[in-house]
Amino acid sequence: MTFSLFGDKFTRHSGITRLMEDLNDGLRTPGAIMLGGGNPAHIPAMDEYFHQLLADMLSSGKLTDALCNYDGPQGKSELLTVLAKMLRDTFGWDIEPQNIALTNGSQSAFFYLFNLFAGRRSDGTTRKVLFPLAPEYLGYADAGLEEELFVSTRPNIELLPAGQFKYHVDFERLQIGADTGMICVSRPTNPTGNVITDDELMRLDELANQHGIPLVIDNAYGVPFPGIIFSEARPLWNPNIVLCMSLSKLGLPGSRCGIIIANEKIVSAISNMNGIISLAPGGVGPAIVCEMIKRRDLLRLSEEVVKPFYRQRVQETIAILRRYLPEERCLIHKPEGAIFLWLWFKDLPVSTELLYQRLKQRGVLMVPGHFFFPGLDKPWPHTQQCMRMNYVPDPEKIEAGVRVLAEEIERAWGEAR
Ligand SMILES: Cc1ncc(COP(=O)(O)O)c(C=O)c1O
């Protein structure tokens, strides 16, 4: 039995598959310390809320309706209408239902978008996806139908007090040419928790416009929901921007619901792709979030429950890290959002891939940094010196994991002496 080229490419064991396997095994292995994948927290108040909401929806018949009927290929019409209104009211954006399409998780939205705007064209030319700032989300890395679909640009690094640092887009290095098909940036960024500044975002928007290519903003953690963003950052949308959102980090990753906000041409393209690939996006997540919007709970819970939970957890985690790892051993990217801390072990004598293996043997799961540089063309030692940790588990678990991490860092330095 042999596979097609498509088969060869998509059956490789990719970084994202390893991460999801670790996540699945770890979630089901007693004693494992899961600081790896991106499962959101089970926030008690949210769990309770979903429990009650689902009970109400079951008794009103809304849940059965969602389960027993197909939606259209653009996604549940009722949600498209109430979400468009909510975005108009919240941000003043000129959004109508025809500016929104749903997908089965935002991961599949990126697969659609990358292959819609990059790859081979009918005129024989090839275009690429540009990530203006690497590190960037590892889930993008293997989502191209064609090889070498991505290019990315190394950031400038600003060193900050208290052993922190922040990445910035290096506009001097950024190259946008005739072969650039789209620009894509996650904001807040997975893995770093970076939020590119309003100024950076507006410059990217301007550049995208000048080159007649879309700017895709991955808002999986951003505002108005789930709202896991701690810095002041203005959300941006216009018809040249494709804004991608998700229900996952609100606490509903099993609903597999992604949301694309874009101009009508793009929405219609996504809707047609949905029809071909999955008939229609799943309806349960959209039915839940529709009810949340109608009850005026979506934005309230994001602001009053989800954001404060993560803000407190990230502060606790930094305090724990600093009890075990001094600044000269570990720099921390300024946490501005998302559910991860990005640790930079400057000049570490072993690669973070080896560190990952050693931690895994001791039951601690984190993700080595080199996966997060899709499309970087030249080797850069920095990629081997960083590690992503999820700060979702309880502080006691985090402390146990950080203790092992600090021991392994010392071991690595000890071996180099
Ligand atoms: C930045 C970012 N974008 C997209 C996704 C995909 O999320 P989902 O497919 O669950 O909506 C994730 C998941 O962790 C993410 O971190």
The ligand as an SDF file (V2000), in Angstrom:
LIG
                    3D

 16 16  0  0  0  0  0  0  0  0999 V2000
   -2.9870   30.5550   18.6740 C   0  0  0  0  0  0  0  0  0  0  0  0
   -3.9190   29.4120   18.4350 C   0  0  0  0  0  0  0  0  0  0  0  0
   -4.6510   29.4060   17.3280 N   0  0  0  0  0  0  0  0  0  0  0  0
   -5.4910   28.4060   17.0390 C   0  0  0  0  0  0  0  0  0  0  0  0
   -5.6410   27.3350   17.8920 C   0  0  0  0  0  0  0  0  0  0  0  0
   -6.5810   26.2470   17.5180 C   0  0  0  0  0  0  0  0  0  0  0  0
   -7.6470   26.1570   18.4260 O   0  0  0  0  0  0  0  0  0  0  0  0
   -9.0140   25.4520   18.1050 P   0  0  0  0  0  0  0  0  0  0  0  0
   -8.8730   24.6290   16.8490 O   0  0  0  0  0  0  0  0  0  0  0  0
   -9.2900   24.6260   19.3140 O   0  0  0  0  0  0  0  0  0  0  0  0
  -10.0210   26.5510   17.9120 O   0  0  0  0  0  0  0  0  0  0  0  0
   -4.9040   27.2870   19.0790 C   0  0  0  0  0  0  0  0  0  0  0  0
   -5.0170   26.1410   19.9960 C   0  0  0  0  0  0  0  0  0  0  0  0
   -4.3140   25.9960   20.9530 O   0  0  0  0  0  0  0  0  0  0  0  0
   -4.0210   28.3550   19.3510 C   0  0  0  0  0  0  0  0  0  0  0  0
   -3.2810   28.3790   20.4540 O   0  0  0  0  0  0  0  0  0  0  0  0
  1  2  1  0
  2  3  1  0
  2 15  2  0
  3  4  2  0
  4  5  1  0
  5  6  1  0
  5 12  2  0
  6  7  1  0
  7  8  1  0
  8  9  2  0
  8 10  1  0
  8 11  1  0
 12 13  1  0
 12 15  1  0
 13 14  2  0
 15 16  1  0
M  END
$$$$
